[in-house]
Amino acid sequence: MTVAERSTNEAHPVVSDFIARGYHVFEAGVDPAAAGDLLAKIRDLRTFDADLFLSEAQFDADPQYIGVNPAPGRNLLERFEADLAFVENDPAIVAALEALLGEDYEILLKKLICGVPSSVVPDWLKARIAGNPVNNLGAYVKAPFRDITYFYGIDFHQDLIDYKDREADFITLYIYLHDVGTHDAPLFLLEDSHRLGGTLFPHALTKKGDGWLYRDGRGHEVQTRQHLLTGTTGYAAMWHACTLHGTQPDAADNERLSLRYLIARRPGVAAPGMDAVNATLLGPLSLEATRQDLDARGAAQIKANSVNEA
Ligand SMILES: O=C(O)CCC(=O)C(=O)O
């Protein structure tokens, strides 16, 4: 890369937004018609109702907490590769990814996320998971449906949580496949939270003003502003792997369906945009342990949830 190209990348608004706030919203989003077409195909394949779930007796007969999320060979999006061009080839998205991650960036993971509405979550399950910080429902969903990730809310977390010992050299890209308002379990994102680098989950957050006071346990703190990601079909936003975000349980009658991508610099390829962002962080770029909320089986051992107080 030439010096001129390097300074162009560092000047890209996605890089300055990541440095200033820890995230970037694409003003124009991605093609809403293509998003709507994909949504219709997904809805033809899957009904998001109470039939998704195991019975309590079935679950208790053999609780499985690991291997209950999309993975290669068990990912609904694998059959929609061609339909994802509206995201992956969108010029604004591509330009932003190149500015942050350099050329030839790598998609680590792409999957469909469903925010499951309260009306379809069985009562026995609601009672069990009340107050848990991470309500990923994969463990309770019938095996054939585990090609999507199902959430009933998740407390503020960093996407670094799933990548212990990995550097925060990747971003998350989120696309809404339909309009998402305040009652559709929108993402809550804490501006400036990326500044403290990697910290252990659950995070030390105290509600203050229009945001949260966030401490890293190492002597630093930052006052964050809470930003609600609401928008219309094709809404697109990107954030740093250390940016705190979460969702409340979906109080609406309808599921929320979104695309979630994790995208990284390719090993050995220059990523001056991300390097410039990471040079501004106060804390570590990687962690030996990222969470302390689970027991050895992967079940919740802590009851605590900040985002539900937001
Ligand atoms: O979509 C959701 O409800 C939460 C998703 C999220 O925060 C994540 O996947 O990291």
The ligand as an SDF file (V2000), in Angstrom:
LIG
                    3D

 10  9  0  0  0  0  0  0  0  0999 V2000
  -29.1590   -9.5640   18.4170 O   0  0  0  0  0  0  0  0  0  0  0  0
  -29.1370   -9.6480   19.6190 C   0  0  0  0  0  0  0  0  0  0  0  0
  -30.1680   -9.7210   20.3040 O   0  0  0  0  0  0  0  0  0  0  0  0
  -27.8380   -9.6130   20.3530 C   0  0  0  0  0  0  0  0  0  0  0  0
  -26.7250   -9.9380   19.4760 C   0  0  0  0  0  0  0  0  0  0  0  0
  -25.4110   -9.5720   20.0190 C   0  0  0  0  0  0  0  0  0  0  0  0
  -25.2470   -8.6990   20.8120 O   0  0  0  0  0  0  0  0  0  0  0  0
  -24.2860  -10.3370   19.5570 C   0  0  0  0  0  0  0  0  0  0  0  0
  -24.5080  -11.2920   18.8080 O   0  0  0  0  0  0  0  0  0  0  0  0
  -23.1470  -10.0130   19.9330 O   0  0  0  0  0  0  0  0  0  0  0  0
  1  2  2  0
  2  3  1  0
  2  4  1  0
  4  5  1  0
  5  6  1  0
  6  7  2  0
  6  8  1  0
  8  9  2  0
  8 10  1  0
M  END
$$$$
